Amino acid sequence: MSRSRATIHHRKAHTYLRRAVQALLLYLLLIAVSLVLLFPFIWMLSSSLKTRTEVFAVPPSLFPKQPQWQNFTSWIDGRVPFEMMFLNSVIVSVLNIVGSILSCSLAAYGFARLRFPGREALFSVLLASMMVPFVVRLVPLFLIFRRLGWINTLYPLIVPAFLGTPFFIFIMRQFFRTIPTELSDAARIDGCSELGIWARLMLPLSRPVMGAVSILAFQTAWNDYLAPAVFLNDMRKMTIMVGLGSFLTMPAEMRDWHTVMAMTVLVSLPAVVVFFIFQRAFVQGMTLSGMKG
């Protein structure tokens, strides 16, 4: 009996050791992959604190000899109105979040809970529209916005969000279908309209997917370069991404890469901060939206 117990303990110890080694190797692999993925960001942050000479030094160094914190304020020289561009990006991004949540949640509720002829066919057309790239729609959109008199205004960057985004409608529809139908049936019995069910029941229960949509809408609007560059021509109405790109159009003697890196860090911070604040809601919303097809 004692020998069998010793054998069992030996097997358990061997199994525990094997799992510990496997977990250690897995964590080491994940750390290595993370460092590879984070290296461009680390290099960007390092270069933003260097002098012009250190940026092009051979061999390159990861850490600056003397951090140049003034690089983060040296772009305020009047050549490009970055303060106004930053404010424009904030306005466009916030309104894109509001428009996406309102329009996409309303359309998603219709596809998820309302029964009407051609619902599935219309939803298939909606999904098919996701395969049409933006550059294909760029010229028709430009002609429409020019006819409306919206060129060189922020309307082309804001109004489309209030008309719905196919991908956001899809993930919100999937989430709405996970909510028990008994809740909406009980609300109808109490005399609540469909619009009331959407506003009073669906939206309060949809905070995770609303967080996911908010993050995606913010990052899409904040990182957008093509649309502002096409629809706008006044520098004071441009977004921050166009301002960042204007550094690359400057003559070589005026292009300070350490300043470009500092500006890139400042531009990247809002998106990173928003993601880390709403990371749990983002993961939960994206997970739950795929539970039920």
N, C-alpha and C positions, 0 to 999 in steps of 0.2 A: 504493500500500500504506500509506504513512504517513498519507494522508488518511483511509482507511478505519479505521485504528487510532485516529486522533483522533476520528472519529465514534463509534466504539465506546466510547472513554473518556468522551466527552461524554454518551452515553446512560447509561452506568453511573453517572456523577456525578449526572445528572439523576434517575435512579431512586433513588439513595441519598438525595439531598436530599428527594425527595418522600416516601420512607418515613420519614425523620427528622422531617419536618414533621407527617406523619400520627401518628407515635408521640408527638410533643410535644403535639399537640392532644388525643390520647386521654388522656394523662397529666393534662393540665390539666382535662379534663372529669371524670376520676375523682377528682381532688383536690377540685374544686368540689362534686361529689356527696357525697364523704366529709365535707366541712366542713358541708354541709347536714344530713347524718345525725348528725354528732357534735355539732352545736350545742346540742341539748337537754341532752346530758350535760355539755358545757362550761358551760352556763348553770347547771345543777344544782350543779356543783362551785364555780362562782363565787359563787352565792347562799349556799352552805354556809359561806363565809368572810366574809360580810357581816354588818352589824348589821341590826336590824329596820328602821331608818330607811332604810338603803341599799337594802334589798330593794324597798321601795315608792317609791324616789326617781324623780322625773320631771325630765328624761329619764333612763332607766336607764343604768347603766354596767356594762361587762363585768367590769372588775377592781375588787376592793374597795380602798378607800383604805388600810385597815389590816386585814390578815387576822386574823380572830377564830378562832383555833384552839380556844378554849374551847367553841365551839359543838359540837364533837364529843364533849364530856364533859358538857355541861349537861343532857342528857336523863336523866342518872343522878340523879334527884331523888326516887325512891321512889314516884312516881305510878303508874308502870307497870313491872313486873319484866322489863325488857328483857334482863338477863343470863340469866335462866331461859328466856325466849323464844328467845334466840339458841342456847342449849344444846339446847332442844327441836328447833329447826330443823336443827341439826347431826345430832342423833340420827336424826330422821326421814329426812333426805336421805341419810345414809350407809347406813342400812338399806334404803332404796329402791334404792340402787345394788346392794347385795348381792342383794336379792330379785329385782330385774329381771334381773341377769346369770344367776343360777342357774335361775330358772323359765323365762325366755324362751329361754335357750340350750338347755335340755332340750327344750322344746316345739318349737323351731326344728329341732333335730336330728331329731326324730321326723318332722316334715313334710318335711325335706330328704332323709333317707336311708332311712327305714323305709317299707316297702310294706305297706299294710293296706287292707282294703275301706273305701271312703268317705273316703279321705284327701283327695282333691281337693275333695269336697263340704264336708267339715269345714273345710278351709282357706278355702273361699269364705265360709262362715258366719263364720269368724274375721275375714276382711277386711270383711265387711258390718257387723260389730259396731263397726268403727272409725267408721262414719257416725252412730252413736248418741251424741249429746252427753252430757256428764256431768250436766247439769241434768235430763235426762230420767230418768237412773238415780238421782238424788239421793234422792227420796222412798223408793223401794224399799230403797235401801241404808241409809237412816236407820232404817227399820222393822226390817231385818235386824240391824243393829248394836245397836239398842235391845233386841231379843229376846235377843241374845247378852250384853247387859250391857256393851257396849263404849263406850257414849256417855260422853263426858268422860274418855276415855283416848286414848292415842296409837295404839292398835291399828287403828282405821279408817284411819289415815294410813300404816300400815306393812304390815299383813297383805295388802292387795290387791296390793302389789308382788310378793309371793311366789306369787301365783296367775297371774302372767303379764300382759303388756300387749300387745295386738294389734299395734301398730306396731313394737314392739321385736322381737316374734317374726317379723314379716315381714322386717325388714332383716337379722336374723341368719340366717333361712332362706335369703335370697338370697345371703348371704356363704358359708354352708356349702355351697351348690351350686357354688361356684367352686373348692372344694377337690377335688383329684382323687380319684375313687372308689378308685383303686388303693391309696391309703394305708390306707383303712378295710378293703379286702379283704385286704391283707397282715396287718393287725392281727387280723382274724378267723381267718386261717389259723394265726396264732401262738397262737390260743386266747383272744383278748381278747373280752370280752362287749360288748354294745352300750353299756352304761353305762360300761365301761372305755374304749371308743373315744371316747365323748363327753368323759370326764374327762381322759384321757391324750393324746388326739390332737386333738380338735376345739377344746377350750378353749385349749390353748397356741398353736394356729395362728390363733386368732380375736382376737388382741389389738387389731388396729385397730378391728373392729366392737364389741368390748367397750369400747374407749375412747369410741366414739361413743355407745353406749348409756349409759355412765356419765355422760357430760356431759348428755345429754338427760334422764336420770332425775334427776340432781342439780338441774338447772334447773327441772324440772317440780315436784319436791317443794319446793324452796327458794322458788319464786315462788308456790306455791299459797296462795290466800287463802280461797276459798269453802269447801273441805272443812274446814279447821280452824275456821272461823267457825260452821259448821253442827254439826259433831260434838263440839265442845268448848265448855264454858261456864265453866271455871275459868281465870282469867287466868294462873296459874302453869303451866298446861299448854298455853297457846297458843303458836303459832309467831311468828317475828319479823315476818312480813307482817301478821298481825293486830295486833301491837303498833304497827307503823308506821301502820296504818289507824286505830288508836285516837287518833292525833294529830288526825285530821280530825273526830272526834266531840267533841272538846273545845270548850268555849265559845270564841267568837272572841277574847276578851281573853286567853285562855290559849294560843292557837294561835300559836306563833312559827314563821314560815315558814323562817327561817334555820336553826332547830333541826331542822325537818322535813327540809330539804334535806341537812343534815349527817347525819341519821339515814339518809336515802335513800342517800347515798354509802356509808356503812358497810354497809348491807344489800346494795348492788350489788356490792361488792368481791369477796366469795367466788365468786359466779357468774362474774365477769369473770376472776378469777385462774385458776379451774378451766378455763375455756375456753381461755385462752392457753397454759396448761401442756400441755393435751392437744389443742391445735388440729390438729397434724399427724395424730395418730391419728384425730381426728374426721373430717377431710377424707378421709383414706385409707379409713376404714371406710365412710363414706357413699358414696364412689366405687365401691369394690369390691362393695358390696352391691347395686349396680344393674347390674353387668356381665352377669349371666346371669339370665334370667327363668325 
